[in-house]
Amino acid sequence: MEGTIYSLIPAVLMLILVLLTRKVILSLGIGIIVGAFLITQMDIGGGLSLIWSIFANIFVSEGALNMGNIYLLSFLFLLGITTAFMTASGGSRAFGRWAVERIRTRKGATLVPAVLGIIIFIDDYFNALAVGQVARPVTDRYKVSRAKLAYYIDSTSAPITVISPISSWGAYIIGTIGSILAANEITQYQAFEAFVLMIPANLYVFAALLLVFLTIYLRLDFGPMKVHEKRALETGELNNPEKGDVPGDLNDEFKEHNHGKISHLIWPIVALVVGTVLTMIITGMRNTEGNVDLLSIFANTNVNISLFTGGVVSVLVALVLYISQPKPKSGTPLVFGQGMKAMLPAIYILVFAWMIGDIIGQLQTGEYLAQQFTQADINLAYLPLIIFLLSGFMALSTGTSWGTFGIMLPIAGEIAAVSDPTLILPALSAVLAGSVFGDHCSPISDTTILSSTGAGSNHIAHVLTQLPYALIAAGAASIGYVILGLSGGVWLPLLLTLIIVTVAAFIIHKFNHGQPTE
C-alpha cells in the first residue's frame, strides 16, 4: 500500500467525510483507522495495535515522557484558563468604557477593532469575542455597521494569530511542523525557526491585514458592504432589518465582574508574552554552542517549555488579579473549568492531526503525489499556488482552518520534501494562507461565526460582505505565489502582493468616487 495509489484512500476519505458531515474529528478519526488497516494489510488486531502505538507515542516515546507534546498540550489548557479569567474579571468591558470616552472620530472608532485585533494575538476565539465586546460600544456610537465591525474582527483575528508563535495557532502549527520535519528528515532548521522563516511567505495574511487598514483610511465600502454602511450612516440601523439570526449580547458561562479594570485585560497578556519570550531566550542560550546571537538563540530555543512557562505565569497573574476583586463574582473553580473546557476541541484536533500525520507519513502519500506531480510534467514552480488554492477550497468547504492544517500540512510537506526540499517552507506557508482564506469565505467557519457573534452582526450578512475583500487579498496572494515559485525568493512576491492590494484598493476607491474621510 505504501507509495501507491491506495495511499490516497485515507486522505480522500477524510475529505469526503468532512464535506458530508462537517465533523472534522470524526473524519480524521476514520482516516486514522482506515490508514492503519491499510498499513497492516487489513489485520484488525494489528491495525488497532498500530493506532494505540501512534497515540501512545504522542505522550511516551522510547520509554520516556514526550515532554515537548505534553508542554504544548498543557499550554493550550493554560491559554484557555487565562482567557476565561480575563473575561470573567471584566477587563474587556473596562477597556470598552475607557475607549468610548477617548475616541473622537469615526475613523478612530474603526481603528479600535483593527488595532486590538492585532494586539490580542494569543487566540483567535478570544480575539473574535473580546474585540467585539470592547469595540462595539465605540463603533455603535459612530454608526459603523455591525457587518463592517465583523469584517475588521474576522480579518485580523485569524491572520495575526496564524503568524504569531505565542498563540494557540502558533503552538499547534509549530508542533505539527516539528513532526513533519522529523518525518521527512529535514534537519537544517528546527520547528520554531522554520515557523519564523515561513511568516513572510504567508502572503494572504499580509494582504488581508493591509486591506483592513486601507479600508479604514479610504472608507473602502463596495459590494454588499456599501449597502450596510450607507444604511447605518443614514438611518442608524446597524444591522440588516430584513435579516434574522442577529445575535445579542454574549451569554457566557459565568458573569463578568462589574468593576473590572483595564489592567485585568492587559497584565495577563503582558505576563504571557514576557514569560514566554524570556524563557525562549534562556533555553535558547543554554542550547546554543559557539557564538550566541539572536538568530541562534531562537533557532535553538525550546518553544514548548517556553509557551508552557509563559502560560503558567499568565494564569498566575490573571488569578491573582481576579482573586483580589470584591464579590459578587463567579467562582474561581468555575472559571478554571470553563477555560479548560473551551480548549478541548483544539486539543482533540491537535492529537488527531499528529496521528494522521504519522499515518500519512507511513503510507508515503506525499511521495506518491509528488511522483504523479512530476510525471504530469507540471512546473514545480506552481506548487505553492496549487497548494494555496487547494487549502482554500478545503477550508471553505469544511469551515475549519485547524482541520485543513491537520490534513494538508503533512501532505504538502512530504510532496515538497520529495519533489524539491527548497519548496517545503513555501508549501507549508501556502497551506496556512489558503486555510485562512477559505476560513474567511466559509459560512460554517467557527471563527466567522464567532466574529459575527462578537460584533452582534447577522451571520450571513458578515459572510457576504467580507467575501469581496477576501477575494481581493487572495487574488493578490495568488499572483505572489506564482512569482515565489518562479523566483525562489520571498520578499519580492510579498512586496508585489502588497502593491497589488494597494492598487486595487485605490482603483475601487476612485470608482466609488469616495474620499478619505474621518
Secondary structure, DSSP 8 states (H G I E B T S, - for coil): -TTSGGGGHHHHHHHHHHHHH--HHHHHHHHHHHHHHHHTTT-HHHHHHHHHHHHHHHHEETTEE-HHHHHHHHHHHHHHHHHHHHHHTTHHHHHHHHHHTT--SHHHHHHHHHHHHHH--S-HHHHHHHHHHHHHHHHHHTT--HHHHHHHHHHHHHHHHHT-SSSHHHHHHHHHHHHHHHHTT--SS-HHHHHHHHGGG-HHHHHHHHHHHHHHHHT---THHHHHHHHHHHH---S-TT------S---SS---TT--THHHHHHHHHHHHHHHHHHHHHHHHH--SS--HHHHHHS--HHHHHHHHHHHHHHHHHHHHHTS-SS---HHHHHHHHHHHHHHHHHHHHHHHHHHHHHHHHTHHHHHHHHHHHTT--GGGHHHHHHHHHHHHHHHH--HHHHHHHHHHHHHHHHHHH-GGGHHHHHHHHHHHHHHHHHH-TT-HHHHHHHHHHT--HHHHHHHHHHHHHHHHHHHHHHHHHHHHH--SHHHHHHHHHHHHHHHHHHHHHTT-----
